[in-house]
Structures are given as C-alpha cells and as structure tokens.
Amino acid sequence: MASHPYSTPAADGPEHEGAKGAARPPSSPPSPPPPPTRRATSFAAEILRAARGDGLYRRLRHGQTRGQYITIDGHSLINLCSNDYLGMGGQQGGEAASGGARSGDSGDNTPAGTGQDGTGQGEPAQIPASSRLLSGGDASHMMLEEALAESKSYESALVYPTGYMANIGAIQTLGAAWNAEKGAAAGSVIFSDELNHASIIDGCRLAGGSQTVTYAHNDVADLERKISAHAGDGRGRTMIITEGVFSMDGDVAPLKPMRDVADKCGAILVVDDAHGDFVLGESGGGTPEHLGVSPRDGRGPHVYTSSLSKGLGSFGGYVASDGDVVDLCVNRSRAFIYTSALPSYFALHAYRRMLASDVMRSRRAKLAHNVRRLAGALSEAGHPTESNTHIMPVMIGDERRAADVSERLYGAGVYAPAIRYPTVPRGEARIRMSATAWLEDEDIDAVGEALKSAVA
C-alpha cells in the first residue's frame, strides 16, 4: 500500500511513516530549538533586579496631603518629607495667603480673586500652550518677575516652568555663553560643590565646551586652590556654583567668603537657593539675607536661582540677576525658549502668595519654633543634628538599613522616606526629615518617640 498522499512531517520528529515497509528518506539531524526570545527592553528588569539586591529600589507611593499629615493606603501619617516649609501650599495655607493678599490686576483688570474668564473659579480662560517667545506670555509673568526681582534686590528676573529648568537654563546659558570675538560658544570652567543638587550637575553637563571641577563641600580654601590651578587655561570664564541651603544636609553655604573668592578671580557666583528662599532671612530673602549679603550692596550672588514650589508653596522656578544676564537667558536659554510657558494660573498664584507678607512672616516664626523643637527631639532620640535649618538628616549609612528604618517609621505613623544613592553617596544613606510650619508640638514629640524605636 502506498503512503498517504497528504502525510506531513511531525513537528519534532522524522517524516510520518506511511504503509508498513514503505521506503523512508534518509534521516537528517533535528533542527536545534530556537533561542528563547529576548525582549529589547529586558535590560530594564535586570537593572531593577540589581537595584533591589542593593537596597536601592524605589517605588511610588500615592498619597493625599492635608496640613501636617499625608494619607497613604488609608493610613494617616505625620509628613516629615514635605518641602512646603512654611505651610503655604496646603488648603489652610492657601486660604491664609488669599486672605492676606490685596486684590491685584491679572493683566486684564480682572480682580485677583476671580478667573480670567470672569467665572470666579480662579482659573485662566486659556492655558498658555506656547513658548514665552511666541504667544505663551502675558502680564501675569511680568508682574511676578518684577515682584521677584524687587524682593531679591536684583534688576530683573525670569520665570521658568520649574526650579530644575531654571538651574539647567541659567547654567547652560552662562557656562557656554557666546564669545563675540570668536563667533562661537566659549566654554567655562565651572567650580561646583561636590554635594550640589542633580539639576546643577545636569546644567553643568549641558554647558557645551565647559569643564566642571568639583571642590570639597563648603571648603572655600579648596575652591580657591582649584581655581588657581586652572588659571590661564584659555577658557571663556570662571563660574562658581553652590546651593544656598543644601537639600540633603541642611547646612548653609559660606556665601561671604565665596563672593570674596569670586571677586578676586573675576568669577561669576551662582547660588541655587531653592531650600532657603522665602524661608530664611527676616523678610524671607533667603540664604543671602540670612548671611547678611545682598546684591543691593554688591555683596550677594551675581546670579540667583530658586523654586516657587517650596517656601512659597506655589509652582515654578526663576532666575534673578542683572538685566543683561536675564536678557541673555531669554535669547539663549534652551530650557526657557523651547518649552511652554508656566501657566498664568500659577504665575498669578505665586504673585498673590508674595503679597501675603504678614502671613509668611508669622509662618516663618512658627517654622523657627518647630526647627528648634525637632532638633531637640532628634537629640533625645540619640541622633543629634548638625543642621541649624529646617532640613535635618538622620544619618544611617547602609542603604538597606535606611530603607528598613523608613518602613519602621511608616509603621509608627511617620512618613520619612530613606534617601539613598545616587541622591547621596554610597554608604551615606539617611532619613531626611524636614520641619514645616504645619507641625504641632505633639507631632514633633511623636516623631522623636518613633525614631527611638525605629533605629533601636
């Protein structure tokens, strides 16, 4: 009998045998199985697996903040990681700020308490969907910029969508500023504190043709030595960049001697004061006012960058300096030119907050009280802090242990996430606690008790 005319090869074997005794073709070795399919994005899982093993994995937690508390997964916790230092960003702070502000002009004679569409809902008729250099700007931006420049004693100011973008925009522009004689970008030597924020680091990287040199943290002598070592290397200019209040340590940059060094070598001193602005100083002038240096008397930073989302409790960022520097940013700052403008709603919001000077003054006093009480609570818990500002790190060291301490605090009703590499160097993990004007004495006392148990 002949083989079936429709016989087919088996999936993993020789040809199907037909009638008994029928001739079989010569056998061939089976094909090797195909290699397992590897997704092009498999590297992501491998990186995350390594992060978990090193105690460096992070996950998002979604919560609802109200006053001094944050609610996560139904649990209400004392919030010790907020940047709303003066308590201006929550509902109560917003009401207080609105009550303390006089009616202003939104740019079209609309009262400050109503929206630009006349609805009274506090929202603009149209969200700007363009760069400021096109159609994205309006009177609200100018009002805010004039108020910011005046409050910080500079000629001019420029608002960016975020503080991160303000740093990137200013540093990139100044570090790679145009050299009219050469007709090209002339890079700088940028001297940056070794503990500077990521936005400063990224700004330095984007300053085309520039070289970045890090100096030891807050070490003016090391800064001066390194500037001397790079003198005469043909770069376009010299820049010194530091934070005012350091975001992870809470210490303050020595701005007076740093300005002396800058004057001596003809450098530009740039200060990112996101964590000191509106908080430090008698009038909320930030770290320069706190240390008694001001552009008004020729002793302050040449360029001042900051955020509107921390001490002011609003949203956005800005650069303040002399008029030419600000105009240069308008013309050459990529982070300003190639993005949509800060929505007018936020510009007006920040402007009104600035008018609430009495409210902010009282909240600075409350914050100062809470700073002293939290420092005492940490000391009683066996973790005295060297910081004399509202940012107080509890040093743990090991990354896994820091994450464990944070989880224990969470279980005790305190929300204070662990800060680990790459935000801080390896082996310097910590619990970053930030005091705010929201906290009451009993909240701070509870934090101290929770910390005793969490690190036991």
C-alpha positions in Angstrom: 0.0 0.0 0.0 1.2 3.4 -0.9 1.8 6.1 1.7 -1.0 8.6 2.3 -0.7 11.4 -0.2 -1.2 14.0 2.5 1.2 12.8 5.1 3.3 15.7 6.7 6.5 15.9 8.8 6.0 15.7 12.5 6.8 18.9 14.4 9.7 17.3 16.3 10.4 14.1 14.5 11.0 12.3 11.2 8.5 12.2 8.3 5.3 10.4 9.2 5.6 6.8 8.2 3.1 5.6 5.6 2.3 1.9 4.8 4.3 -0.7 6.5 7.5 -1.4 4.7 7.4 1.8 2.7 10.7 3.3 1.8 11.9 6.1 4.1 14.0 9.1 3.1 17.4 9.4 4.7 17.1 10.9 8.1 18.6 14.3 8.9 19.6 15.7 12.4 16.8 17.6 14.1 16.9 21.4 14.0 18.1 22.9 17.2 15.3 24.7 19.2 15.1 28.4 18.6 16.8 30.5 21.2 14.5 32.0 23.8 13.0 35.3 22.7 14.7 38.2 24.5 12.7 41.4 24.7 14.6 44.5 23.6 13.7 46.1 27.0 14.9 43.1 29.1 17.8 45.3 30.4 15.3 47.3 32.4 14.3 44.2 34.5 18.0 43.4 35.1 18.8 46.9 36.3 15.8 46.8 38.6 16.7 43.4 40.0 20.2 44.7 40.8 18.7 47.8 42.5 16.5 45.5 44.7 19.6 43.5 45.7 21.5 46.6 46.6 18.7 48.1 48.7 18.3 50.9 46.1 14.9 50.1 44.6 12.3 52.9 44.8 8.6 52.7 44.3 5.9 55.3 44.0 3.5 55.9 46.9 0.5 57.9 46.1 -0.9 59.9 49.0 -3.1 62.9 49.8 -1.5 65.6 51.9 -3.5 67.8 54.2 -1.8 70.0 56.7 0.9 68.1 58.6 -0.5 64.7 57.5 -0.3 62.5 54.5 -2.7 59.7 53.9 -1.3 56.6 52.1 -3.3 53.4 51.6 -5.8 54.6 54.2 -3.1 55.3 56.8 -2.7 58.9 58.1 1.0 59.7 58.8 2.9 62.7 60.1 4.6 64.1 57.0 8.3 64.7 57.6 9.4 64.9 53.9 7.4 67.9 52.7 9.1 70.8 51.0 6.2 73.1 51.9 8.3 74.5 54.6 6.0 77.5 55.5 2.8 75.6 55.1 1.7 77.8 52.3 0.9 75.0 49.9 -2.0 73.3 51.6 -5.6 74.3 51.7 -5.3 76.1 55.0 -2.1 77.9 53.9 -3.8 78.8 50.6 -6.8 80.4 52.4 -4.5 82.3 54.7 -2.5 83.6 51.8 -5.5 84.6 49.8 -6.9 86.4 52.9 -3.6 88.3 53.4 -3.3 89.4 49.8 -4.8 92.6 48.4 -6.7 92.5 45.1 -4.4 92.7 42.2 -4.6 93.0 38.5 -4.4 89.8 36.5 -3.5 91.7 33.3 -7.0 92.3 32.0 -8.4 94.3 35.0 -9.8 91.1 36.5 -9.9 91.1 40.3 -7.3 88.8 41.8 -10.0 86.6 43.4 -11.6 85.7 40.0 -10.6 83.8 37.0 -9.6 85.5 33.8 -12.8 84.2 32.3 -14.8 86.1 34.9 -16.2 82.8 36.4 -14.7 83.5 39.9 -13.2 80.0 39.8 -9.6 81.2 40.0 -8.7 79.6 36.6 -7.5 81.4 33.5 -9.7 81.4 30.4 -6.9 79.7 28.4 -3.8 77.8 29.4 -0.8 79.1 27.5 0.3 76.4 25.0 3.4 78.1 23.7 6.8 79.4 24.5 7.0 82.8 26.1 8.9 84.0 22.9 5.8 83.1 20.8 2.4 83.5 22.4 2.8 81.9 25.8 3.4 85.0 27.9 1.1 87.6 29.4 1.0 90.3 32.1 1.0 87.8 34.9 4.5 86.7 34.1 5.8 90.2 34.1 4.0 91.0 37.4 5.6 88.0 39.1 9.1 88.7 37.6 9.0 92.3 38.8 8.0 91.2 42.3 10.7 88.5 42.4 13.4 90.9 41.3 12.4 93.5 43.8 12.2 91.1 46.7 15.7 89.7 46.0 17.3 93.1 45.2 18.1 92.3 41.5 17.5 94.3 38.4 15.5 91.6 36.7 14.1 88.1 37.0 12.9 85.4 34.6 10.3 82.7 35.4 10.7 79.1 34.2 8.2 76.2 34.5 10.2 74.6 37.3 13.2 75.2 39.5 15.0 72.3 37.9 14.6 74.0 34.5 15.8 77.4 35.9 19.0 75.8 37.0 19.6 74.0 33.8 18.7 77.1 31.8 20.9 79.5 33.7 24.0 77.3 33.9 23.8 76.1 30.3 23.5 79.7 29.1 26.2 81.2 31.2 28.6 78.3 31.0 28.6 78.2 27.2 27.9 81.9 26.6 28.6 83.3 23.2 32.1 84.8 22.5 31.5 87.7 20.2 35.2 87.8 19.1 35.4 84.2 18.2 31.8 84.0 16.9 31.2 80.8 18.8 30.4 79.4 22.2 33.2 79.8 24.6 33.1 77.3 27.4 33.8 78.0 31.0 35.5 76.3 33.9 32.6 75.7 36.4 33.5 75.0 40.0 30.7 73.1 41.6 30.3 72.0 45.2 30.6 68.2 45.5 27.1 68.0 47.1 25.3 70.1 44.7 21.8 69.1 43.5 21.2 67.0 40.4 19.8 70.0 38.5 23.1 71.8 38.9 25.1 68.8 37.8 22.9 68.4 34.7 23.2 72.1 34.0 27.0 71.8 34.1 26.9 68.8 31.7 24.8 70.8 29.2 27.1 73.8 29.2 28.8 73.0 25.9 32.6 73.2 25.8 32.8 73.7 29.5 34.8 71.9 32.1 33.4 71.1 35.6 35.6 70.9 38.6 34.2 69.8 41.9 35.5 71.2 45.2 35.2 69.9 48.7 31.9 70.6 50.3 31.7 74.2 51.6 35.5 74.3 51.6 36.5 77.8 50.4 40.2 77.1 50.7 39.9 74.1 48.4 37.8 76.2 46.0 40.4 78.8 45.8 43.2 76.3 45.3 41.4 74.7 42.4 40.6 78.0 40.8 44.3 78.9 41.0 45.3 75.6 39.4 43.0 76.3 36.4 44.0 79.9 35.9 45.1 80.8 32.4 43.9 77.6 30.6 42.1 79.6 27.9 38.5 79.0 28.9 36.0 81.7 28.4 35.1 82.5 32.0 35.0 81.1 35.5 31.8 80.2 37.4 31.3 79.1 41.0 28.1 77.3 41.7 26.6 76.3 45.1 23.4 75.6 46.8 22.3 78.1 49.5 20.8 75.6 51.8 21.9 72.1 50.8 18.9 69.9 50.2 20.2 66.7 51.8 22.3 68.0 54.6 20.6 71.2 55.7 23.8 73.2 56.1 24.4 76.6 54.6 27.0 77.7 52.0 29.6 80.3 53.2 28.5 82.9 50.7 30.5 85.8 52.1 34.0 84.2 51.6 32.8 82.6 48.4 31.9 86.1 47.0 35.4 87.3 48.1 37.0 84.5 46.0 34.7 85.3 43.1 35.7 88.9 43.2 39.4 88.0 43.5 39.4 85.8 40.4 36.7 87.6 38.3 34.3 84.7 38.6 30.5 84.6 38.4 28.9 83.4 41.7 25.7 81.4 41.1 23.6 80.3 44.0 20.6 77.9 43.9 18.6 78.8 46.9 15.5 76.6 46.4 15.5 75.5 50.0 16.3 78.8 51.6 14.3 81.2 49.5 11.2 82.7 51.3 12.2 80.8 54.4 15.5 82.2 55.7 16.1 85.9 56.4 13.9 88.4 58.3 11.9 89.2 55.2 12.2 85.8 53.5 15.1 86.9 51.3 16.7 83.5 51.6 20.3 82.5 52.4 21.9 85.8 51.2 19.7 87.8 53.6 20.3 85.3 56.3 24.0 85.7 56.0 24.0 89.5 55.5 25.0 89.6 51.9 22.9 91.3 49.2 23.1 92.4 45.6 22.0 95.8 46.8 25.3 96.4 48.5 27.3 94.5 45.9 28.0 91.5 48.1 25.4 89.0 47.1 25.5 86.3 44.4 25.7 87.5 40.8 23.0 85.1 39.8 20.3 83.7 42.0 18.1 80.7 41.0 15.3 79.3 43.0 12.0 77.5 43.1 8.4 78.8 43.7 7.2 75.4 44.9 8.9 75.1 48.3 8.9 78.1 50.7 6.3 79.9 48.7 4.1 76.9 48.3 3.3 77.6 44.6 4.8 76.2 41.4 7.6 77.2 39.0 11.2 78.4 39.2 13.1 81.6 38.4 16.5 83.2 37.7 17.3 86.7 39.1 20.3 88.8 38.2 21.2 92.0 36.3 19.2 92.9 33.2 21.8 91.7 30.7 22.1 88.2 32.2 18.3 87.8 32.3 18.1 89.1 28.7 20.8 86.6 27.7 18.7 83.8 29.2 15.7 85.0 27.1 17.8 84.8 24.0 19.9 81.7 24.6 18.4 79.5 27.4 17.1 76.4 25.7 15.2 75.4 28.8 13.3 78.7 28.5 12.9 79.0 24.8 11.9 75.5 23.8 9.1 74.8 26.2 5.7 76.1 27.0 5.4 78.9 29.5 4.4 78.5 33.1 0.6 78.7 33.1 -0.7 82.1 34.0 -2.7 80.5 36.8 0.5 79.6 38.6 2.1 82.9 37.9 -0.8 84.7 39.5 -0.9 82.2 42.3 2.8 82.8 43.1 2.3 86.5 42.8 -0.5 86.6 45.3 1.5 84.4 47.7 4.2 87.0 47.6 1.7 89.7 48.6 0.8 87.8 51.8 3.9 89.1 53.6 2.2 89.1 57.0 1.1 85.5 56.7 4.5 84.4 55.6 6.2 86.3 58.4 4.1 84.5 61.1 4.7 81.2 59.4 8.5 81.7 59.4 8.2 82.3 63.2 6.3 79.1 63.6 8.8 77.2 61.5 11.7 78.5 63.6 10.0 77.2 66.7 9.4 73.8 65.1 13.0 73.6 63.9 14.2 74.0 67.5 11.8 71.5 68.8 12.5 68.9 66.2 16.3 69.3 66.7 15.7 68.7 70.4 13.5 65.6 69.7 16.2 64.1 67.4 18.9 64.7 70.1 16.7 63.0 72.8 16.3 60.1 70.4 20.1 59.7 70.2 20.5 61.4 66.8 21.6 65.0 67.3 21.7 67.0 64.1 24.4 69.3 62.9 21.9 71.2 60.8 20.5 74.5 62.0 17.9 74.8 59.3 14.6 73.1 58.6 16.3 70.1 56.8 17.7 67.6 59.3 19.2 64.3 58.1 19.3 61.3 60.4 22.4 59.5 59.2 22.1 55.7 58.8 24.8 54.7 56.4 23.8 51.4 54.9 21.2 51.6 52.2 19.2 48.5 53.2 19.1 49.6 56.9 18.0 53.1 55.9 15.1 51.6 53.9 14.2 49.4 56.9 14.2 52.3 59.3 12.0 54.2 57.0 9.5 51.3 56.9 9.5 51.1 60.7 8.8 54.8 60.9 6.0 54.3 58.5 4.5 51.6 60.8 4.8 54.1 63.7 2.8 56.7 61.8 5.7 58.8 60.5 6.3 59.3 56.8 10.0 59.9 56.2 11.4 58.0 53.1 15.0 56.9 53.0 17.4 58.9 50.9 20.0 56.6 49.1 22.4 56.5 46.3 22.6 58.1 43.8 20.9 61.1 45.5 23.7 60.8 48.2 27.0 59.0 48.0 27.0 55.2 48.7 27.2 54.4 52.4 25.7 57.8 53.4 22.0 56.8 53.3 19.8 58.8 55.6 16.4 59.6 56.7 15.8 63.2 55.6 13.5 65.0 57.9 12.1 68.4 57.1 10.4 70.6 59.6 7.4 72.6 58.3 5.2 75.3 59.9 2.3 72.7 59.7 3.7 70.6 62.6 2.4 71.0 66.1 4.4 70.2 69.3 2.7 66.8 69.8 3.5 65.8 66.2 7.2 66.5 66.7 7.2 64.7 70.1 5.6 61.7 68.4 8.4 61.7 65.7 11.1 61.6 68.4 9.5 58.6 70.1 9.0 56.8 66.7 12.7 57.4 65.8 13.9 55.8 69.1 12.1 52.6 68.3 12.9 52.6 64.6 16.7 52.7 65.0 16.9 50.6 68.1 
